[in-house]
Structures are given as structure tokens and as C-alpha cells.
């Protein structure tokens, strides 16, 4: 069973930064595409960022471009989401997800970590 565990969320003020981490239990993590999603109160879960196995293909939701950076360290089986210049609208539960193959479904999900941005 693949397990993903997010950490690094918290309460911050607008303009502050956080770095989220996602640790994967699966040995084959390095071959997975990884993504970050979020779900704000009263909203549907939405895509935030994704990175392929080698780290050379990255995509972001438009509203986080220039502020968020997704990265991975395959040796540590860990994916990161560096979030800078946080805004109130970034408040959400952030979820890590894994897709076993490129353009495949995100079959594995973490439990989520809360990010709250205050004014």
C-alpha cells in the first residue's frame, strides 16, 4: 500500500511563506508523477502544482505561478511545495497525490495538511 504523509501546514499571515512536505512510503516513488491539490472551505478540490518523475516537467495553477514552487527529492522520497507571498485565498487543506505513470490518474492521496492565511 502506498502512503503519502503531508506536513508543514500552519497558520500564517498574508505575505508569509510555508513549505509543505510530502513523504512517500513506496519504493518506486521516484517513477511517480506527483501533485499538490487543495480544497478551500465550501469549494471543490483543485489542482495546484505537479511535477514529473525527473523534475523537468512542472505545471502550476495560474493563481500560484511565481509564488509557489514544487520540487522533489527522489533520494528522500519526498515532494515539496514552497509557498511564498501567501494570500488569504490560499487558505485550504493541501493534499499530496501520486500518479504511477505520466498523464495517469492520481491514485494515491495523503491525508492533507491545513494552511490558514490571515490578514
CORMODA-V639359 format. One record per residue. N is the residue number from 1. NEAR is the number of other C-alpha atoms within 10 Angstrom. Layout:
# CORMODA-V639359
N_NEAR / N_NEAR
This chain:
# CORMODA-V639359
1_6 / 2_14 / 3_15 / 4_23 / 5_18 / 6_23 / 7_19 / 8_15 / 9_18 / 10_14 / 11_13 / 12_18 / 13_14 / 14_17 / 15_14 / 16_14 / 17_16 / 18_18 / 19_16 / 20_22 / 21_22 / 22_26 / 23_19 / 24_25 / 25_14 / 26_13 / 27_10 / 28_12 / 29_22 / 30_21 / 31_16 / 32_21 / 33_24 / 34_31 / 35_27 / 36_25 / 37_19 / 38_22 / 39_19 / 40_17 / 41_9 / 42_7 / 43_9 / 44_9 / 45_15 / 46_14 / 47_16 / 48_23 / 49_23 / 50_24 / 51_22 / 52_22 / 53_19 / 54_14 / 55_16 / 56_8 / 57_10 / 58_16 / 59_15 / 60_19 / 61_13 / 62_9 / 63_11 / 64_17 / 65_12 / 66_11 / 67_14 / 68_20 / 69_18 / 70_23 / 71_20 / 72_20 / 73_14 / 74_18 / 75_8 / 76_11 / 77_17 / 78_20 / 79_26 / 80_22 / 81_23 / 82_16 / 83_20 / 84_17 / 85_15 / 86_22 / 87_20 / 88_14 / 89_12 / 90_20 / 91_20 / 92_22 / 93_18 / 94_27 / 95_26 / 96_31 / 97_27 / 98_26 / 99_20 / 100_18 / 101_14 / 102_14 / 103_9 / 104_11 / 105_12 / 106_17 / 107_10 / 108_16 / 109_21 / 110_20 / 111_14 / 112_22 / 113_21 / 114_20 / 115_21 / 116_20 / 117_20 / 118_16 / 119_8
